[in-house]
Amino acid sequence: MPGTVSVPLDPPPRARLRSAARLAVCAAVPWFLCLWWGTSTVPVPAALPAVLILREDVYDAPRRGRDRLVGVVVGVALTTFVLHWLPPPTGSSVTSVSWAASVSFLAVLACGCAGMYLMYRGGAPNQQVLITALVIYATAVPGYALARLAESAVGIAAVVLLGPLLWPPDPYRSAAAGLDTYRGGLDGLLGTVAARLGAGGPPTARGTPEDAQLWLRPRNGLAACERAARRTRLPRLYLRTPARPPDGLEERLRLAARTALTLQYFTQELRERARTDGPAPPPAPDTASSPGPDAALRDLAPLVRATARTVDAALRGEDSAAVAADLDRARGLDLAHRTAHPTRHDAVLRSGLHLTHEAVADHLAARG
């Protein structure tokens, strides 16, 4: 498709270098702070938050840090309570079977699992509860529980305060890059589908993990824009990107997210049809123009190309008149195919494309 630019799935080397440098600084600063404070000689828990909290969205670090700190507090409390009543592991219990140590381990394990799942948040349990409980159980040294709590707090504070300030990513740029990647991948996928249909071969190849990632990209980009909008509630020091996204970016991302659903349905229906009907035989010369299931699939090729061209033009933000002309052509081909092949099975197959046309029409209407 003209104008389609494909962005690689992996971040560029410069972005990866920035992420590595950010992680190294956020791990080293709390390490040396805890050494200066004297919490322990090897304050590993102070460096762990940088590894476990920092993600692509560094502005989500406060939420992740809060969840981790709560998990550490609960894990420390549970293990301290259990070991107050049951004997902790000793040097002799490590080299021999100790029923008392086994009972205390099972108690810590049960309490840690219960706390982990009782603190369910964001669709996942708080694993830090069980991790902290087991680590403290295995290191039953006086004062270690408080030292781990203090070091974890220092590490989380360093990540929350420093992470967003060190080479902060631009969520609008990453959203735009994800949109370009979606357009490039969609162009290749629909182009392959149209070529296979026109040649009378299998409509689509078997789905791949890359296909699944393709359909998720618009939603991820839209989520990045929404997170950027929520960042206006953070202190001014954290705002390193424009206050508003580029013109039309959010609207095009919403269109991409909507078309990802409809076109994924279309491609999946093609795969299901190929699986149940088997590969289509090559058309005979004297029956190439006769109506039938194979002819219906072959006649979908121009409609798929026209739909791909329309969606690509809309996602690139082309002039509304040009997009409307492409949309009218795609709708005309849809009507022609419906007239030539009015069977119910073909109507189900066309519905994904028809809903895509409706999404583009709604997008144009919103643009005015």
C-alpha positions in Angstrom: 0.0 0.0 0.0 1.5 3.4 -0.9 2.8 5.3 2.1 2.8 2.4 4.4 5.8 2.3 6.7 6.6 -0.7 8.8 8.2 -0.2 12.2 10.2 -3.0 13.7 8.7 -4.9 16.6 11.8 -4.5 18.8 12.8 -1.1 20.1 15.8 0.6 18.4 19.2 0.2 20.0 19.2 3.8 21.4 15.9 3.1 23.3 17.2 -0.2 24.6 20.4 1.6 25.8 18.3 4.2 27.6 16.3 1.6 29.3 19.4 -0.3 30.4 21.0 2.9 31.7 17.8 3.8 33.6 17.7 0.4 35.2 21.4 0.5 36.2 21.1 4.0 37.9 17.9 3.0 39.7 19.5 -0.1 41.0 22.9 1.4 42.0 21.5 4.5 43.8 19.5 2.6 46.5 22.3 0.0 46.8 24.8 2.6 47.9 22.3 4.5 50.0 21.6 1.3 52.0 25.4 0.7 52.3 25.8 4.2 53.7 22.8 3.6 56.0 24.2 0.3 57.2 21.2 -1.9 56.7 23.4 -4.8 55.6 26.6 -5.4 53.7 24.8 -6.8 50.7 21.6 -4.9 50.2 20.2 -6.9 47.3 16.6 -6.1 48.1 17.3 -2.4 47.5 18.4 -3.1 43.9 15.6 -5.6 43.0 12.8 -3.0 42.6 14.6 -1.5 39.6 14.5 -4.9 37.9 11.0 -5.8 38.9 9.1 -2.5 38.7 10.6 -0.6 35.7 8.7 -1.3 32.5 8.2 0.4 29.2 5.7 2.7 31.0 8.0 4.2 33.6 5.1 6.4 34.8 3.4 3.3 36.1 6.2 2.9 38.6 4.3 4.5 41.5 1.5 2.0 41.3 3.8 -1.0 40.8 6.0 0.2 43.7 3.0 0.6 46.0 1.9 -2.9 45.2 5.4 -4.3 45.8 5.9 -2.5 49.1 2.5 -3.7 50.4 3.5 -7.2 49.4 6.8 -6.9 51.2 5.1 -5.6 54.4 2.5 -8.4 54.4 5.1 -11.1 53.7 7.3 -9.8 56.5 4.3 -9.8 58.9 3.1 -13.3 58.0 6.6 -14.9 58.3 7.3 -13.1 61.6 4.0 -14.3 63.0 4.5 -17.9 61.9 8.1 -18.1 63.1 7.0 -16.7 66.5 5.0 -19.8 67.1 6.8 -22.4 65.1 10.6 -23.1 65.2 12.6 -21.5 62.3 15.0 -23.6 60.2 18.4 -24.2 61.7 21.7 -25.4 60.5 21.0 -28.9 61.6 17.6 -29.0 59.9 19.2 -28.2 56.6 21.4 -31.3 56.6 18.8 -33.6 58.2 15.1 -34.3 58.1 13.4 -32.0 60.6 9.6 -32.3 61.0 9.4 -29.1 62.9 11.1 -27.2 60.1 8.8 -28.9 57.6 5.7 -27.8 59.5 6.9 -24.3 59.8 7.7 -24.2 56.1 4.3 -25.5 55.2 2.7 -22.9 57.5 4.7 -20.1 55.8 3.9 -21.4 52.4 0.1 -21.6 53.2 0.0 -18.1 54.7 2.1 -16.7 51.8 -0.2 -18.2 49.2 -3.3 -17.0 51.0 -2.0 -13.5 51.3 -0.8 -13.5 47.7 -4.3 -14.4 46.4 -6.2 -12.3 48.9 -4.3 -9.3 47.5 -5.4 -10.0 44.0 -5.1 -6.8 41.9 -5.0 -6.0 38.3 -5.9 -9.5 37.2 -2.9 -11.1 39.0 -2.0 -12.1 42.6 0.6 -10.1 44.5 3.5 -12.6 44.2 5.7 -10.4 46.4 3.9 -11.6 49.5 5.0 -15.3 49.0 8.5 -14.3 47.7 9.2 -12.2 50.8 7.8 -14.8 53.1 9.9 -17.6 51.7 13.1 -15.5 51.6 12.7 -14.4 55.2 12.0 -18.0 56.2 15.2 -19.2 54.5 17.2 -16.4 56.2 16.0 -16.6 59.7 18.6 -14.2 61.1 17.6 -11.7 63.8 16.9 -8.3 62.2 16.9 -9.5 58.7 13.1 -9.0 58.2 13.3 -5.3 59.2 16.4 -4.9 57.0 14.7 -6.3 54.0 11.7 -4.1 54.6 13.9 -1.0 54.9 16.0 -1.9 51.8 12.9 -2.6 49.7 11.4 0.8 50.7 14.6 2.6 49.7 14.7 0.8 46.4 11.1 1.5 45.6 11.4 5.1 46.5 14.5 5.5 44.2 12.7 3.9 41.3 9.5 6.0 41.7 11.4 9.2 42.0 14.2 8.7 39.5 12.6 6.4 36.9 10.4 9.0 35.2 13.2 11.6 35.2 15.9 9.5 33.5 15.4 9.6 29.7 11.6 9.4 29.9 10.0 7.8 26.8 7.4 9.7 24.8 4.2 7.7 24.9 2.8 9.6 21.9 5.8 8.6 19.8 5.5 5.0 20.8 1.8 5.0 20.0 2.4 6.5 16.6 5.1 3.9 16.0 2.7 1.1 17.0 0.1 2.5 14.6 2.6 2.5 11.7 3.6 -1.1 12.6 -0.1 -2.1 12.6 -0.6 -0.5 9.1 2.5 -2.2 7.8 1.6 -5.6 9.2 -2.0 -5.2 8.1 -1.0 -4.3 4.6 1.2 -7.4 4.3 -1.4 -9.7 5.8 -4.3 -8.5 3.7 -2.1 -8.4 0.6 -1.2 -12.1 1.2 -4.9 -13.0 1.7 -5.9 -11.2 -1.5 -3.2 -12.9 -3.5 -4.1 -16.4 -2.2 -7.8 -15.7 -2.9 -7.1 -14.5 -6.4 -4.9 -17.5 -7.2 -7.6 -19.9 -6.0 -5.3 -21.3 -3.3 -5.9 -21.7 0.5 -7.3 -18.3 1.7 -4.8 -17.9 4.6 -2.0 -19.6 6.2 -2.1 -20.9 9.8 -2.1 -18.1 12.4 1.2 -17.2 13.9 2.2 -15.4 17.2 3.1 -12.4 15.0 -0.5 -12.2 13.8 -1.7 -12.2 17.4 0.7 -9.3 18.2 -0.5 -7.4 15.2 -4.1 -7.2 16.4 -3.0 -6.1 19.9 -0.9 -3.2 18.7 -3.7 -0.6 18.2 -5.1 -1.3 21.7 -1.6 -1.0 23.2 -1.0 2.3 21.4 -4.4 3.6 22.5 -3.6 2.6 26.1 -0.3 4.5 25.9 -2.2 7.7 24.8 -4.6 7.2 27.7 -1.8 6.8 30.2 -0.2 10.0 28.9 -3.4 11.8 29.4 -3.6 10.6 33.0 0.0 11.8 33.6 -1.3 15.4 33.8 -2.2 14.6 37.4 1.5 14.0 38.2 3.9 16.8 39.4 5.0 19.1 36.7 8.6 17.7 37.0 7.4 14.4 35.5 5.8 15.9 32.3 8.5 15.6 29.6 6.2 15.1 26.6 3.7 17.4 24.9 0.5 18.1 26.8 -1.6 16.9 23.8 -1.1 14.2 21.2 -0.5 15.0 17.6 -3.6 16.0 15.6 -5.8 13.1 14.9 -3.5 10.4 16.5 -6.0 9.3 19.1 -8.9 9.2 16.6 -6.8 7.1 14.2 -5.8 4.8 17.0 -9.4 4.2 17.9 -10.2 3.4 14.3 -7.2 1.0 14.3 -8.4 -0.7 17.5 -11.9 -1.1 16.0 -10.7 -2.4 12.6 -8.4 -4.8 14.3 -11.4 -6.6 15.8 -13.4 -6.7 12.5 -10.4 -7.7 10.3 -9.3 -10.3 12.8 -12.8 -11.8 12.6 -12.6 -11.9 8.8 -9.2 -13.6 8.7 -10.2 -16.1 11.4 -13.4 -16.9 9.5 -11.3 -17.5 6.4 -9.0 -19.9 8.3 -12.0 -21.7 9.7 -13.6 -22.0 6.3 -10.3 -23.3 4.8 -10.1 -25.9 7.7 -13.6 -27.2 7.2 -13.8 -27.1 3.4 -10.2 -28.1 2.7 -8.0 -26.5 0.1 -9.8 -25.2 -3.0 -8.9 -27.0 -6.2 -7.6 -24.9 -9.1 -10.5 -23.7 -11.3 -11.1 -25.4 -14.6 -10.8 -23.2 -17.7 -14.4 -23.7 -18.7 -15.8 -23.1 -15.2 -13.7 -20.3 -14.0 -16.5 -17.8 -14.4 -19.2 -20.0 -13.0 -20.7 -19.2 -9.6 -19.8 -21.4 -6.7 -17.9 -21.6 -3.5 -14.5 -21.3 -5.2 -15.7 -18.5 -7.4 -17.0 -16.7 -4.3 -13.6 -16.8 -2.6 -11.8 -15.7 -5.8 -14.2 -12.7 -6.2 -13.3 -11.6 -2.7 -9.8 -10.7 -3.7 -10.7 -7.2 -5.2 -12.9 -6.5 -2.2 -10.1 -7.3 0.2 -7.6 -5.1 -1.7 -10.1 -2.2 -1.8 -10.8 -2.6 2.0 -7.1 -2.7 2.8 -6.5 0.5 0.7 -9.4 2.3 2.4 -8.2 1.4 6.0 -4.6 2.3 5.2 -5.6 5.7 3.8 -7.8 6.4 6.9 -5.1 5.4 9.3 -2.5 7.6 7.5 -4.8 10.5 8.0 -5.4 11.2 4.3 -7.9 13.8 3.1 -11.5 12.8 4.0 -12.6 13.1 0.4 -9.9 10.7 -0.8 -10.8 8.2 2.0 -14.5 8.5 1.2 -13.8 7.7 -2.5 -11.9 4.6 -1.5 -14.7 3.6 0.9 -17.3 4.1 -1.9 -15.3 1.8 -4.2 -15.0 -0.9 -1.4 -18.7 -0.7 -0.7 -19.5 -1.0 -4.3 -17.4 -4.2 -4.5 -19.1 -5.5 -1.4 -22.5 -5.0 -2.9 -21.4 -6.6 -6.2 -20.1 -9.7 -4.3 -23.3 -9.8 -2.3 -25.4 -9.8 -5.4 -23.3 -12.4 -7.2 -23.0 -14.8 -4.2 -26.0 -14.3 -1.9 -25.5 -17.5 0.2 -25.6 -17.3 3.9 -22.0 -18.7 4.2 -20.7 -15.9 2.1 -22.6 -13.3 4.1 -20.9 -14.5 7.3 -17.5 -14.3 5.5 -18.2 -10.8 4.2 -19.5 -9.4 7.6 -15.9 -8.7 8.8 -15.2 -6.5 5.8 -18.7 -4.9 6.0 -18.1 -3.9 9.6 -14.7 -2.5 8.7 -16.4 -0.3 6.1 -18.8 0.9 8.8 -15.9 1.7 11.2 -14.2 3.8 8.5 -17.6 5.6 7.8 -18.0 6.4 11.4 -14.5 7.7 11.6 -15.1 10.0 8.6 -18.3 11.2 10.2 -16.5 12.1 13.4 -13.9 14.0 11.5 -16.7 16.0 9.9 
